[in-house]
Amino acid sequence: MIPISLLGPESVAMSKDEIIYGCNPVCELIKAGRREVREVIIAAGKKDSSLTRLEGIISGSHIKLRTAQSDEIDSMAEGKKHQGIIAKVSPYPYVDISELLACEEVSDRCSLLAILDGITDPQNLGSIVRSAHLLGLSGVIIPKDNSAAVTASVVKASAGATEHSKIAQVTNLVREIKNLKDKGFWVFGAEGDAGQNLYSLDFRGENLAFVMGSEGRGMRRLVRESCDHLIAIPMRGKIDSFNASAAAAIIMSEISRQRLLEGPSK
């Protein structure tokens, strides 16, 4: 094996390539234009509407397109459901926190950020990012440790929404929450037994961030203590809680509903 220190820059970059699979993830990745697409690989003999859609998106670009046998694609996708479409691409482009704070929504006092503390399930992370994108959030913040990263499974679970979303990966969530508060953000933590009802609060007219903890354990203690308010979703059933992605979608939807239908507070 050649030591990585002896490889040229191009070889090192190629060694970090990722395989993204499925029609929606690959199409959205290409449309977003945030990653370098080395090549798109189609299963030999594939002829359906997803291929027509992909070819329409690639048309006129310089993206390399080739066919391969299904066993090669199965191997590259590591057995995941790929719909006969995969792409070899550069790594996910995380953004810096400063980019989230420099967006127009912050100056307009209508920014909404999701902070995820301990979401380790790729399906949950992908689902939350998908909801965040569709509900117009300014960005998502995840920790480098104790969290799922943006992998091919997350891209697939998000239906490609990761590629249109600003996601920051940080070392210390507590420090970043303090930084957000110093910048004028109000921070709400989702807590099952919190005293404040989600539907009793006014979320208009301020920059906000909400924190969603892991299923079962919730937020870590220092993260919880860093929040300005703790909020709960009213429940009537006999089981303990929603799963993390459902709870996050409910909270984001309520905040977005207030802002969309009622406008900012005066």
C-alpha positions in Angstrom: 0.0 0.0 0.0 1.3 3.5 -0.9 1.5 5.8 2.1 -1.0 8.6 1.7 1.9 11.1 2.2 3.4 9.9 -1.1 0.2 10.3 -3.1 -0.3 13.3 -5.3 -3.0 16.0 -4.4 -5.4 14.5 -7.0 -5.0 11.0 -5.6 -5.5 12.2 -2.0 -8.7 14.0 -3.1 -10.0 10.9 -4.9 -9.4 8.8 -1.8 -11.9 10.9 0.0 -14.7 10.6 -2.6 -18.1 9.4 -1.4 -20.7 7.2 -3.1 -24.2 8.7 -3.2 -27.0 6.4 -4.3 -30.6 6.8 -5.4 -32.4 9.0 -7.9 -33.4 11.9 -5.7 -30.1 12.2 -3.8 -28.1 12.1 -7.0 -30.4 14.5 -8.9 -30.5 17.0 -6.0 -26.8 16.9 -5.5 -26.2 17.8 -9.1 -28.8 20.5 -9.1 -27.4 22.1 -5.9 -23.9 22.3 -7.5 -22.0 22.3 -4.2 -20.0 19.1 -4.7 -17.7 18.0 -7.5 -19.2 15.1 -9.3 -16.5 12.7 -10.5 -19.0 10.4 -12.4 -22.5 9.1 -12.4 -23.0 5.4 -12.9 -26.2 3.9 -14.3 -27.2 0.2 -14.2 -26.9 -1.4 -17.6 -30.4 -1.8 -19.2 -32.1 0.7 -16.9 -34.9 2.5 -18.7 -37.5 4.4 -16.6 -38.7 7.9 -15.6 -35.9 8.3 -13.0 -33.2 7.8 -15.7 -35.0 10.3 -18.0 -35.1 12.9 -15.1 -31.4 12.3 -14.4 -30.4 12.6 -18.0 -32.3 15.9 -18.3 -30.4 17.3 -15.3 -27.0 16.2 -16.6 -27.7 17.4 -20.2 -25.4 20.2 -21.1 -23.0 19.6 -18.2 -19.5 18.0 -18.3 -20.4 15.3 -15.8 -19.1 11.9 -16.9 -21.9 9.3 -17.3 -21.3 5.6 -17.7 -23.1 2.3 -17.3 -22.1 -0.7 -15.2 -23.4 -4.1 -14.3 -25.7 -4.3 -11.3 -23.2 -6.3 -9.2 -20.6 -3.5 -9.5 -23.2 -0.9 -8.5 -24.4 -3.1 -5.6 -20.8 -3.4 -4.4 -20.2 0.4 -4.6 -23.4 1.1 -2.8 -22.6 -1.5 -0.2 -25.8 -3.3 -0.7 -28.1 -0.3 -0.1 -31.1 0.4 -2.3 -29.7 2.5 -5.1 -32.4 2.4 -7.9 -29.7 1.6 -10.4 -28.1 5.1 -10.0 -25.0 6.1 -8.0 -22.6 9.0 -8.1 -19.0 9.3 -7.1 -18.6 12.8 -5.5 -16.4 15.0 -3.3 -17.1 15.0 0.5 -20.1 16.9 2.0 -19.4 20.7 2.2 -20.2 21.7 5.8 -20.4 25.4 6.4 -18.9 27.5 9.2 -21.1 28.9 11.9 -20.2 32.4 10.7 -21.9 31.7 7.4 -25.1 30.9 9.3 -24.9 34.1 11.2 -24.1 36.2 8.1 -27.4 35.3 6.3 -30.1 37.8 5.5 -32.6 36.2 7.9 -30.4 37.1 10.9 -30.4 40.8 10.1 -34.2 40.6 9.5 -34.7 38.9 12.9 -36.3 35.8 11.3 -33.6 33.2 11.4 -34.4 29.8 12.7 -31.7 27.2 13.4 -31.9 23.6 14.4 -29.3 22.4 16.9 -29.1 18.6 17.2 -27.6 17.1 20.3 -26.8 13.4 20.0 -28.8 12.4 16.9 -26.8 9.3 16.0 -29.4 7.6 13.7 -28.8 8.5 10.1 -32.5 8.1 9.3 -33.4 10.6 12.0 -30.8 13.1 10.9 -31.8 12.8 7.3 -35.5 13.2 8.1 -34.9 16.3 10.3 -32.8 17.9 7.6 -35.5 17.2 5.0 -38.1 18.9 7.3 -35.8 21.8 8.1 -35.2 22.5 4.4 -38.9 22.3 3.4 -39.9 24.6 6.4 -37.3 27.2 5.5 -34.8 26.9 8.3 -31.6 28.9 7.9 -29.4 26.0 8.9 -28.7 23.0 11.1 -25.9 22.6 13.6 -24.6 19.2 14.7 -21.6 18.2 16.9 -18.6 16.4 15.5 -18.8 13.8 18.2 -21.8 11.9 19.5 -23.7 12.5 16.2 -24.3 11.1 12.8 -22.4 12.9 10.1 -23.8 13.7 6.6 -23.2 10.3 5.0 -24.8 8.7 1.9 -27.4 7.2 4.2 -28.3 10.6 5.6 -28.4 12.1 2.1 -30.8 9.3 1.0 -33.0 9.7 4.1 -33.3 13.4 3.4 -34.3 12.8 -0.3 -31.3 15.0 -1.2 -32.3 17.9 1.0 -28.8 17.9 2.6 -27.4 19.2 -0.7 -29.6 22.4 -0.5 -29.1 22.9 3.3 -26.5 24.7 5.3 -25.2 22.3 7.9 -22.4 23.2 10.4 -20.4 20.6 12.3 -19.0 22.0 15.5 -16.7 20.8 18.3 -18.5 22.3 21.3 -22.3 22.8 21.2 -22.4 24.6 24.6 -19.9 27.2 23.3 -21.8 27.6 20.1 -25.1 28.1 21.9 -23.5 30.8 24.0 -22.2 32.4 20.9 -25.7 32.4 19.4 -27.2 34.0 22.5 -24.5 36.7 22.4 -25.6 37.4 18.8 -29.2 37.9 20.0 -30.7 34.5 19.4 -33.2 33.0 21.8 -32.5 29.3 22.4 -35.3 26.8 23.1 -34.7 23.2 24.1 -37.2 20.4 23.4 -37.8 18.6 26.7 -40.6 16.0 27.2 -41.5 17.1 30.8 -40.8 20.8 30.3 -43.3 23.2 31.8 -43.9 25.4 28.7 -46.3 24.2 26.1 -45.1 24.6 22.5 -48.4 26.1 21.4 -48.5 28.7 24.2 -45.4 30.6 23.0 -45.0 33.4 20.5 -42.0 32.7 18.2 -42.4 35.7 16.0 -40.0 38.6 15.5 -36.8 37.1 16.9 -33.9 35.0 15.8 -34.4 31.6 17.3 -32.6 28.3 17.6 -34.2 25.1 19.0 -32.3 22.2 20.4 -33.4 18.6 19.9 -31.7 15.9 22.0 -31.4 12.2 21.3 -34.2 9.7 21.8 -34.3 8.3 25.3 -31.6 10.5 26.8 -32.7 13.9 25.4 -30.3 16.8 25.7 -27.1 16.5 27.7 -27.1 18.4 31.0 -24.9 21.3 30.0 -26.7 21.8 26.7 -30.1 21.8 28.5 -28.8 24.3 31.0 -27.6 26.6 28.2 -31.1 27.0 26.8 -33.2 30.1 27.6 -36.5 28.1 27.7 -37.5 24.4 27.6 -40.6 23.5 25.6 -42.8 20.4 25.3 -45.2 19.1 22.7 -48.5 18.2 24.3 -49.3 14.5 24.0 -52.4 12.5 24.8 -51.3 8.9 24.0 -50.1 6.2 26.4 -46.5 5.9 25.1 -43.7 8.2 26.2 -42.8 10.3 23.3 -42.5 11.0 19.6 -39.3 9.9 17.9 -36.7 12.7 17.4 -37.5 13.4 13.7 -41.2 13.6 14.3 -40.8 15.9 17.3 -38.4 18.2 15.4 -40.8 18.4 12.5 -43.7 19.4 14.8 -41.6 22.1 16.5 -40.3 23.5 13.2 -43.7 23.4 11.7 -45.3 25.4 14.6 -42.6 28.1 14.5 -42.9 28.3 10.7 -46.7 28.4 10.9 -46.6 31.4 13.2 -44.2 33.3 11.1 -45.8 32.5 7.8 -49.4 33.1 8.6 -49.2 35.8 11.3 -46.1 37.7 10.3 -43.5 39.2 12.6 -44.5 40.8 15.9 -44.5 44.6 15.9 
